[in-house]
Amino acid sequence: MLLHFVVTILTVMAPIGDQAAAAPATPANPRLTPPGQVPDSEALPTEPTRVNQNVSPTTHSMRTMGYYGQWPLECDGITGDWGGFRNTLMMDYGLNVNASYTSILQSNVHGGLGTGFYGASPIGVRLTADLDVLAGLRGSTFFIDLEHFNWYNGPLAGSENRDKSGSWVGDNGNFIDPTNARLNQIAQLYWSQQLFHDTLNATFGKMDANEHFSSIEAAGSFIYSAASYTPTLNQFMPTYPNEATGLQLIWTLNNTVTGSFGWFDGTSGAFPNGPATGPRGPATFFDNAGHWFFITQWDANWSLSDTQPGTIGLGAWLQTGNTLTAGNSAAGVHDVPGFYVQWQQTIWAPDAQTAENNGGLAGFGQFGWSDPDKNPVHWSIMAGLNATGIIPGRPADSIGLQGSYCNFVDDAAIFQSMNTDGSAGPSGGYESCIELYYLAQLTPCVYVQPGIEWIESPGGGSTPPLRNALVAYLQVGIEF
């Protein structure tokens, strides 16, 4: 808790002025990354280009991916540039080292499994190596991500569950399995290569599929899981905390259309229960009894004007092998399919530069469908608004509002809700959520995000066994 105290003190001391223009470098996992990161080019000597922790940077981005100067309040990490050594590593050797700590503080005010405080502390340590700079391998990147997670609170009385909301979809996508006390693992470890004049990116290794697939940038700061990916993928998507070994190809056809394909180890979704890929290396990718997760996504972008870019994505996926359910099936199911469509449109931005950096007012949404004879979730829908950089003097602050609805299957073999005592409840029903947040970028390396969630029928059930939940939260993120 000492580190938590230090984070709180730094947050209180941090000035809330124009210098807080750049958002933090990539935090502990994708869903902790604020969207619409709009750097203030006048506040920094060079405009930073931040590299997504899971999608490899281009060959040249390592040289400007972080700004480590003017310690401690006007740089991308509170430890500064380490006496010049950090910038030397990036510029001369292509090595970027960063770490992040996030304090997640939540309280279930009403309903759910029980009221009261719950929370956790994700910590991430990452190394990105531009192998062009380091070894002369053009277009090559190496990435490793070490993750730690520890719950602040113990389990509920008579249960191993630490999440008090009772949400099946996930009231916070940054949480690990609430029946586990902690996590320590190599979350990602991969090699990425640019090919054919940088029109094709090929990545192999352990990675987070959600960083590219079923992901909407404008929805990146919401903590409710339906904003991160369609709930039809809840049991199958190789994402935090169960990243998986796989092969990912991203093909840029032209300035408008991009096609992507992912082939991942799918043993996390195997019947009856895994084994989960998160704590494991590549062994089950090469010997996994036919449990694969295949996914493809095709994206098209446009621009209604210089300040109104938009994009749409169409995706389809298949989980193969004998697959688990969320019900009382004694045999599992085979080969679960699904598809989704998602979109994002900037409605208004003060200028083209802000729009290019994902600022302004943006609308977004996603619809997902899967086979109701095989998947606990038949279909889901989510839509929302995000406003970033619209408050004068606060170019990296954002405000977000989203609403979502998840329809469960009325088949006890495929899905069962949970009663307050942890026993299996009725099938069917739905779970919906409205979330509102404000993210304040106090400095380029410290942010705070208060928010609130109203979760109707948490955990589903045709006769909902849990009362509607009201969850208030505060996240504090710091980059080192």
C-alpha positions, 0 to 999 in steps of 0.5 A: 500500500506504500506505492498506492500512497505515493501515487495518491500524493503525486496525484494531489501535488501534480498541477492541473495546467496546460503542461498536462497535454500528453497522455501517459504511455501505454499502461498495464493493459489495453483497457487502461489506455485513455483514448484520444491522446492529444499531445500539445505540440507547444508544450513539448519540444517534440510531439510524442508518438506513443506505441500501442503495447500490443501492435508493433511500432513502425521502424521509425517510431522508436525514436519518438515514442516517448518524451523523457525530459524536464523531470518530473512533471513534464515528461512521460514518466516520473523517473525522467530520462535517468540522467540521459540514459533512457533517451540514449537507449531509445535513440542509439539502441532502439530500446524503450523501457517503461513501467506503469502502476494503476490503482483501481478503487471501486465500491458497489453502492447498491445491489449485486452480490454485496455492497462495499469496497473492492479494487486492485493494483495492476503493474506492468513492465515492458520492453520494446526493441526496435531491431532496425536500430539495435541490429540492423533488421529493418522493420523488426520489433521485439516486445515483452510485457510483464504483468502483476495484479493483486486484489486489495480486498479479500473474497466475499463471505462464503465465496471465492469471488472478490468482485461484488457487482455480480456482473457476468459481462465484467464491470471492469475489464482490467480485473483478473478472474475474481476467484484468483488472489493475484497474477504474475506472468509474462503477458506478452512476448512476440516478434513483429516484422514489416514486409512488402514495403510495410504493407504487411505486418506479421507478428508471432508470439504471445499477444493480446488479440483485443488490441487489434480485433473487436477494439474501438479506440474511442471506447478505450477508457471505459472500464465496463467490458462490453466497451472493450469487445463484444460479450459474445467473445467473453469466453474465447477472446485471447486477451488480458489476463489470458493472452495467447500465442498466435500469428497475426497478419495485418494487410494494408491494401490502400489508404482506405482498407485494411484486412487482418487475420489472427490464428491463436491458441484457443485452449482457454476456451476448452471444455471443461476448463482450459488450461488458461493460456495466460500463465503458459508459454507456447506449448499448447499452441503446438499441441492443443487438441484442436482448440484454436481461435480464428478471427478476421477483421476488415476495416474501412475508413473515410473522412466527411471533412478534415475534422470528421474521420470515421471508420467501420470494421466487420469481423468474424471468428471461430472457436474450434474444438470441444468448448466450455459453456457457462451452464450445466452441460456435461459434454461442452459444445463444438466449433462456436462461431460469431461475427461483429460490426463496429464503427467510430465517427468524429462528429466535431473537432476544433481543428484537423490536427486534433481530429488526426490525434483522435480528439474531438467529439466521437460517436461509436458502437458495436454489435455482436452475434453468436450461435445461441445453441453454443454461446452463453451470449446470443447477441450484444449491442453497445454505443456511446460518445467520447469527447477528448480535448474539447475543454480549453486548456485540457487537451488530453482530458476526456469525458465518456458515456456508453450504454450496452445490452447483452442478451443471454441464452435461455438454455441451462446447458449453455448459460446459468446466472449466479445466485447471491450465495454463489450457486447456479441461478436461472438461465436467460435474461440480460445484463445492461450497463450505462457508464459515465466517466471523466478522465483528467490528465494531471500530468503527462505521466499521471491521470485520474479517472472517476466514473460510475456504472449502473448495471441492470440485472447483473449476471442475467437470469430470466428472473434476475437473482441479483438486484441492479448494481450501482458501482462508483469507481476511481482509477489512478494511473502513473507511468514510471 
